[in-house]
Amino acid sequence: MSRLTVLITAAGSTTAISVMKALRAQSEFEVRIVGTDLGNKYETAGSLFTDEFCQVPASESAEFVQSLLHICDQYDVKAIFPIVDSEIERMTASRDLFAEHGVTIFAPAHSVVVTCNDKLAAHEMFVAANIPTPRSWSAETIADQDPTYPLIIKPATGVSSRGLHVAEDHGELVSALRKTARPIIQELAPGIEYTIDVILDNNSQVISIVPRERIETKAGICTKGRTVQDSQLVEFARNVITEVGLTGPSNIQVIRSGNDIKLIEINPRFAATMTLSLAAGVNGPLLLLKSLLGMPIAESECVAEPDVFVARYWEEAIYRQQSSLSKA
């Protein structure tokens, strides 16, 4: 059985653990997982799923890229699954440097990542591409508008639901704007929210598209959901992929009311709840590795079973330092 070493960043995050679980769930070839995180091994839940763990500086640090390159050389890493938005920006900006070390980064082009990570810039891109999207404004442009309430106010470069406010009237809007640096203001579009997991090879060829209904969310993370079989959502995602130029893994957030679908945002990485796609038969991380290695991919590996439900719960990772054991 062949062996491949991959690196997964932000090992303490829910998303990283989901990717690790997906790689551990397959048996087509041996995968050695190197995990990295800001915290040490005993403070990082995902280190439980790694073969090797390395503490790294923050993505804002000048040493971040060189630290990762050193780890890649040390463990003969061939591919990286970056997880956190700021890390993805730094790493894709140095994609050629990683390639010189024989490392593939599973993420879209740097320019696409930067635009998608900035919700104001992303909104402008959606409008220019004629992709339906909720009406949105900056703090400057909202002043000349007469919007319909309620409105959603959130940081343009925020993650999950951090810093999100809902304004029911002008007074609440003014209050929310005072609390939010560089906000984006959006109309609260009615409908059902969906996450669409998309997997593409490095030539932008679609490998898999899996729509999932977000039944319940907490802090921006789906805690209850189900896979759906919906050709309209799939075709909408295909159009977004073409217009934006996605590669690698991404999750597309949309809201649907009847036949009306609007694009909310694109996250150029795996979704935290991609384990639902895994349970429904689509192992995204495995598909990307098989594509990288030139291995055949069966159609059955790319199509998710519909009406598979997930309800998430907390689970603890328990560690004991060796020094503590020796004193017991």
ChimeraX attribute file (.defattr): number of C-alpha atoms within 10 A of each C-alpha:
attribute: neighborCount
match mode: 1-to-1
recipient: residues
	/A:1	6
	/A:2	7
	/A:3	10
	/A:4	15
	/A:5	17
	/A:6	23
	/A:7	27
	/A:8	23
	/A:9	26
	/A:10	24
	/A:11	33
	/A:12	21
	/A:13	16
	/A:14	17
	/A:15	24
	/A:16	26
	/A:17	24
	/A:18	22
	/A:19	26
	/A:20	26
	/A:21	17
	/A:22	20
	/A:23	23
	/A:24	16
	/A:25	13
	/A:26	13
	/A:27	10
	/A:28	12
	/A:29	14
	/A:30	14
	/A:31	19
	/A:32	18
	/A:33	23
	/A:34	24
	/A:35	31
	/A:36	28
	/A:37	22
	/A:38	17
	/A:39	17
	/A:40	15
	/A:41	22
	/A:42	14
	/A:43	14
	/A:44	21
	/A:45	21
	/A:46	27
	/A:47	26
	/A:48	19
	/A:49	19
	/A:50	20
	/A:51	12
	/A:52	15
	/A:53	22
	/A:54	19
	/A:55	18
	/A:56	21
	/A:57	16
	/A:58	15
	/A:59	18
	/A:60	11
	/A:61	11
	/A:62	10
	/A:63	12
	/A:64	16
	/A:65	22
	/A:66	12
	/A:67	15
	/A:68	22
	/A:69	15
	/A:70	13
	/A:71	19
	/A:72	22
	/A:73	13
	/A:74	9
	/A:75	15
	/A:76	16
	/A:77	23
	/A:78	20
	/A:79	22
	/A:80	23
	/A:81	25
	/A:82	26
	/A:83	24
	/A:84	19
	/A:85	19
	/A:86	16
	/A:87	18
	/A:88	26
	/A:89	23
	/A:90	18
	/A:91	21
	/A:92	22
	/A:93	17
	/A:94	14
	/A:95	17
	/A:96	14
	/A:97	15
	/A:98	22
	/A:99	13
	/A:100	9
	/A:101	15
	/A:102	14
	/A:103	21
	/A:104	20
	/A:105	23
	/A:106	28
	/A:107	28
	/A:108	25
	/A:109	20
	/A:110	17
	/A:111	11
	/A:112	19
	/A:113	24
	/A:114	22
	/A:115	19
	/A:116	21
	/A:117	22
	/A:118	17
	/A:119	23
	/A:120	21
	/A:121	15
	/A:122	21
	/A:123	25
	/A:124	15
	/A:125	16
	/A:126	20
	/A:127	13
	/A:128	10
	/A:129	13
	/A:130	11
	/A:131	17
	/A:132	16
	/A:133	20
	/A:134	21
	/A:135	16
	/A:136	20
	/A:137	20
	/A:138	16
	/A:139	16
	/A:140	10
	/A:141	10
	/A:142	14
	/A:143	10
	/A:144	7
	/A:145	8
	/A:146	8
	/A:147	17
	/A:148	11
	/A:149	15
	/A:150	17
	/A:151	21
	/A:152	20
	/A:153	26
	/A:154	25
	/A:155	22
	/A:156	19
	/A:157	19
	/A:158	18
	/A:159	16
	/A:160	11
	/A:161	14
	/A:162	11
	/A:163	15
	/A:164	19
	/A:165	20
	/A:166	18
	/A:167	19
	/A:168	13
	/A:169	13
	/A:170	14
	/A:171	9
	/A:172	15
	/A:173	19
	/A:174	12
	/A:175	12
	/A:176	21
	/A:177	20
	/A:178	11
	/A:179	15
	/A:180	17
	/A:181	15
	/A:182	16
	/A:183	25
	/A:184	26
	/A:185	29
	/A:186	24
	/A:187	18
	/A:188	17
	/A:189	18
	/A:190	10
	/A:191	14
	/A:192	14
	/A:193	22
	/A:194	26
	/A:195	26
	/A:196	26
	/A:197	26
	/A:198	27
	/A:199	29
	/A:200	24
	/A:201	22
	/A:202	19
	/A:203	10
	/A:204	15
	/A:205	14
	/A:206	18
	/A:207	20
	/A:208	21
	/A:209	24
	/A:210	27
	/A:211	26
	/A:212	29
	/A:213	20
	/A:214	21
	/A:215	16
	/A:216	13
	/A:217	13
	/A:218	10
	/A:219	11
	/A:220	12
	/A:221	16
	/A:222	21
	/A:223	17
	/A:224	18
	/A:225	22
	/A:226	20
	/A:227	24
	/A:228	19
	/A:229	15
	/A:230	12
	/A:231	10
	/A:232	12
	/A:233	22
	/A:234	18
	/A:235	12
	/A:236	18
	/A:237	23
	/A:238	14
	/A:239	14
	/A:240	19
	/A:241	20
	/A:242	12
	/A:243	15
	/A:244	17
	/A:245	13
	/A:246	26
	/A:247	23
	/A:248	26
	/A:249	24
	/A:250	24
	/A:251	24
	/A:252	23
	/A:253	20
	/A:254	25
	/A:255	21
	/A:256	16
	/A:257	12
	/A:258	8
	/A:259	8
	/A:260	10
	/A:261	21
	/A:262	20
	/A:263	21
	/A:264	22
	/A:265	19
	/A:266	25
	/A:267	17
	/A:268	30
	/A:269	26
	/A:270	28
	/A:271	26
	/A:272	19
	/A:273	23
	/A:274	24
	/A:275	22
	/A:276	25
	/A:277	29
	/A:278	21
	/A:279	17
	/A:280	20
	/A:281	17
	/A:282	25
	/A:283	26
	/A:284	28
	/A:285	24
	/A:286	23
	/A:287	22
	/A:288	22
	/A:289	21
	/A:290	16
	/A:291	16
	/A:292	15
	/A:293	10
	/A:294	9
	/A:295	10
	/A:296	9
	/A:297	14
	/A:298	9
	/A:299	9
	/A:300	10
	/A:301	17
	/A:302	20
	/A:303	18
	/A:304	24
	/A:305	18
	/A:306	17
	/A:307	14
	/A:308	16
	/A:309	17
	/A:310	19
	/A:311	12
	/A:312	12
	/A:313	7
	/A:314	4
	/A:315	7
	/A:316	6
	/A:317	12
	/A:318	9
	/A:319	13
	/A:320	8
	/A:321	9
	/A:322	8
	/A:323	8
	/A:324	8
	/A:325	8
	/A:326	7
	/A:327	6
	/A:328	5
